[in-house]
Amino acid sequence: MRYSAFKLLTEGLRGHTGWKPVWRDPAPQAKYDYIIVGGGGHGLATAHYLSKVYKKSRIAVLEKGWIGGGNVGRNTTIIRSNYLLDGNEPLYEFSLKLWEGLEQDLNYNAMVSQRGILNLCHSDAQRDAYRRRGNAMRLNGADAELLDQGQVREIAPFLDFENARFPIKGGLLQRRGGTVRHDAVAWGYARSADNHGVDIIQNCEVTGFKIETGAIKGVKTSRGYIGAKKVGVAVAGSSSRVMAMAGLRLPIESHVLQAFVSEGLKPVIPGVITFGAGHFYISQSDKGGLVFGGDIDGYNSYAQRGNLPVVEDVLEGGMALMPMIGRARLLRMWGGLMDMSMDGSPFIDKTPIEGLYFNGGWCYGGFKATPASGYVFAHLLATDTPHKTATALRLDRFRTGAMIDEKGAGAQPNLH
Ligand SMILES: Cc1cc2nc3c(=O)[nH]c(=O)nc-3n(C[C@H](O)[C@H](O)[C@H](O)COP(=O)(O)OP(=O)(O)OC[C@H]3O[C@@H](n4cnc5c(N)ncnc54)[C@H](O)[C@@H]3O)c2cc1C
């Protein structure tokens, strides 16, 4: 069923009796050509591009819970491509271009809103770093503008510009950045993949791999054994646990990241704003809630909820940036499992096990990468060669020394 204004009108006149379920609920088959483990944004996008662009069939997505229950439905919805390093920036810019055509591609309203992202700088050195980053972005075909304090004031007059410790000196603006309704992304990809014949199997946890003579043969699941020629794992915060079942140890730690939403307010924040002197970022949803977040919780955890000291830390960042936030009431908060890699950059690569592929290590930033991550993972699964935008995202980069340390912070997840 195609969605359109005409369809909406006719269904309205028929009392909305003709809408069909958005995806089927199939029982798992005995064997598939491709199994994607993890029905988050990345797994579903992989299935979509594998079937639609690479014309592959006999594909299943296995999800242990429900579609949208992981980070894809828990993030703060920010999309951008404001990265510095060559190993990263082409992938994120590719992603932003895919976001720009996503709703037409999926025939689904994902509320892609390019309302701009503004990274604030608070010192001359930070402004120099942003100038460098902006130039690197432009060299990779992205848009970037360096703003002085006056220009930032025009966009966001409510910020605390004269803060004694962190005066705002200017900012790096990417106008094509913005927000996307996160769970609509999961539903849109799921619907399209299903339309292209992919079996989306919920409540189906992968509990082990069948590996013979160094090659994958299938997966053990809570709904029985399923054979497969190729298996792609995209389980985000569960990466270490799932890959350990294949005997692989990853340079990834799992931490909780929390998100916060205030009561609904009149429009006040025009786009996304990030604080440059602490970890705090904020936007405003279409319903009026201020949506914000900050640091990860400092200890490893697989709980999808966080702790109070980080709440205090995030809100201190908010107060330092825009004191008026102290008048808003917090409506709700939640946590998600972050797959924090040791250089802050992701992996999209083959593993030493033939037919087993891995996608993970997205840290705070995997939502914006969803379309490109799915596309290039599908490319890898279909062709056995890395896509040109993902050649550096290798699992062996810590052994070879070819890290992609975007922030120069080293192996400290809390600093990425
Ligand atoms: C609070 C918060 C805010 C964030 N904000 C942003 C942001 O503004 N911008 C941005 O770019 N990124 C953001 N992120 C990061 C982003 O959400 C993630 O990097 C991204 O969603 C991860 O990919 P995914 O969607 O595939 O993950 P998920 O949706 O978590 O999908 C992984 C799936 O694998 C399933 N799974 C796990 N184990 C198994 C198993 N054994 N068998 C079967 N299935 C399994 C899980 O149930 C889950 O559904 C944020 C994350 C959080 C938590």
The ligand as an SDF file (V2000), in Angstrom:
LIG
                    3D

 53 58  0  0  0  0  0  0  0  0999 V2000
   19.7660    8.7840   24.9860 C   0  0  0  0  0  0  0  0  0  0  0  0
   20.3970    8.6240   23.6380 C   0  0  0  0  0  0  0  0  0  0  0  0
   20.5140    9.7500   22.8280 C   0  0  0  0  0  0  0  0  0  0  0  0
   21.1230    9.6250   21.5770 C   0  0  0  0  0  0  0  0  0  0  0  0
   21.1270   10.7260   20.7420 N   0  0  0  0  0  0  0  0  0  0  0  0
   21.6060   10.6110   19.4850 C   0  0  0  0  0  0  0  0  0  0  0  0
   21.5040   11.7100   18.5770 C   0  0  0  0  0  0  0  0  0  0  0  0
   20.9070   12.7590   18.8940 O   0  0  0  0  0  0  0  0  0  0  0  0
   22.0270   11.5710   17.3380 N   0  0  0  0  0  0  0  0  0  0  0  0
   22.6550   10.4310   16.9450 C   0  0  0  0  0  0  0  0  0  0  0  0
   23.1610   10.3850   15.8270 O   0  0  0  0  0  0  0  0  0  0  0  0
   22.7180    9.3460   17.7690 N   0  0  0  0  0  0  0  0  0  0  0  0
   22.2010    9.4040   19.0120 C   0  0  0  0  0  0  0  0  0  0  0  0
   22.2260    8.3080   19.8570 N   0  0  0  0  0  0  0  0  0  0  0  0
   22.8710    7.0820   19.3960 C   0  0  0  0  0  0  0  0  0  0  0  0
   21.9810    6.2480   18.4900 C   0  0  0  0  0  0  0  0  0  0  0  0
   20.6680    6.1760   18.9920 O   0  0  0  0  0  0  0  0  0  0  0  0
   22.5700    4.8380   18.3490 C   0  0  0  0  0  0  0  0  0  0  0  0
   23.9440    4.9180   18.0260 O   0  0  0  0  0  0  0  0  0  0  0  0
   21.8780    4.0270   17.2490 C   0  0  0  0  0  0  0  0  0  0  0  0
   20.4790    4.1020   17.3440 O   0  0  0  0  0  0  0  0  0  0  0  0
   22.3450    2.5630   17.3480 C   0  0  0  0  0  0  0  0  0  0  0  0
   21.9170    1.7790   16.2700 O   0  0  0  0  0  0  0  0  0  0  0  0
   20.4990    1.0010   16.2200 P   0  0  0  0  0  0  0  0  0  0  0  0
   19.4260    1.9710   15.9220 O   0  0  0  0  0  0  0  0  0  0  0  0
   20.6280   -0.1000   15.2590 O   0  0  0  0  0  0  0  0  0  0  0  0
   20.3970    0.4660   17.7050 O   0  0  0  0  0  0  0  0  0  0  0  0
   19.2000   -0.2280   18.4920 P   0  0  0  0  0  0  0  0  0  0  0  0
   17.8940    0.4230   18.1790 O   0  0  0  0  0  0  0  0  0  0  0  0
   19.6010   -0.3120   19.9150 O   0  0  0  0  0  0  0  0  0  0  0  0
   19.1490   -1.6570   17.8060 O   0  0  0  0  0  0  0  0  0  0  0  0
   19.8490   -2.7930   18.2410 C   0  0  0  0  0  0  0  0  0  0  0  0
   18.8170   -3.8810   18.4230 C   0  0  0  0  0  0  0  0  0  0  0  0
   19.4740   -5.1300   18.6320 O   0  0  0  0  0  0  0  0  0  0  0  0
   18.6160   -5.8900   19.4340 C   0  0  0  0  0  0  0  0  0  0  0  0
   19.3650   -7.0060   19.9980 N   0  0  0  0  0  0  0  0  0  0  0  0
   20.3160   -6.9660   20.9700 C   0  0  0  0  0  0  0  0  0  0  0  0
   20.7580   -8.2060   21.2470 N   0  0  0  0  0  0  0  0  0  0  0  0
   20.0750   -9.0570   20.4140 C   0  0  0  0  0  0  0  0  0  0  0  0
   20.0890  -10.4460   20.2330 C   0  0  0  0  0  0  0  0  0  0  0  0
   20.8850  -11.2310   20.9580 N   0  0  0  0  0  0  0  0  0  0  0  0
   19.2560  -10.9900   19.3080 N   0  0  0  0  0  0  0  0  0  0  0  0
   18.4210  -10.2000   18.5690 C   0  0  0  0  0  0  0  0  0  0  0  0
   18.3830   -8.8420   18.7120 N   0  0  0  0  0  0  0  0  0  0  0  0
   19.1950   -8.2890   19.6210 C   0  0  0  0  0  0  0  0  0  0  0  0
   18.1200   -4.9060   20.4750 C   0  0  0  0  0  0  0  0  0  0  0  0
   16.9430   -5.3630   21.1050 O   0  0  0  0  0  0  0  0  0  0  0  0
   17.9180   -3.6590   19.6350 C   0  0  0  0  0  0  0  0  0  0  0  0
   16.5850   -3.5050   19.2100 O   0  0  0  0  0  0  0  0  0  0  0  0
   21.6350    8.3780   21.1240 C   0  0  0  0  0  0  0  0  0  0  0  0
   21.4800    7.2600   21.9350 C   0  0  0  0  0  0  0  0  0  0  0  0
   20.8550    7.3680   23.1820 C   0  0  0  0  0  0  0  0  0  0  0  0
   20.6840    6.1490   24.0280 C   0  0  0  0  0  0  0  0  0  0  0  0
  1  2  1  0
  2  3  1  0
  2 52  2  0
  3  4  2  0
  4  5  1  0
  4 50  1  0
  5  6  2  0
  6  7  1  0
  6 13  1  0
  7  8  2  0
  7  9  1  0
  9 10  1  0
 10 11  2  0
 10 12  1  0
 12 13  2  0
 13 14  1  0
 14 15  1  0
 14 50  1  0
 15 16  1  0
 16 17  1  0
 16 18  1  0
 18 19  1  0
 18 20  1  0
 20 21  1  0
 20 22  1  0
 22 23  1  0
 23 24  1  0
 24 25  2  0
 24 26  1  0
 24 27  1  0
 27 28  1  0
 28 29  2  0
 28 30  1  0
 28 31  1  0
 31 32  1  0
 32 33  1  0
 33 34  1  0
 33 48  1  0
 34 35  1  0
 35 36  1  0
 35 46  1  0
 36 37  1  0
 36 45  1  0
 37 38  2  0
 38 39  1  0
 39 40  1  0
 39 45  2  0
 40 41  1  0
 40 42  2  0
 42 43  1  0
 43 44  2  0
 44 45  1  0
 46 47  1  0
 46 48  1  0
 48 49  1  0
 50 51  2  0
 51 52  1  0
 52 53  1  0
M  END
$$$$
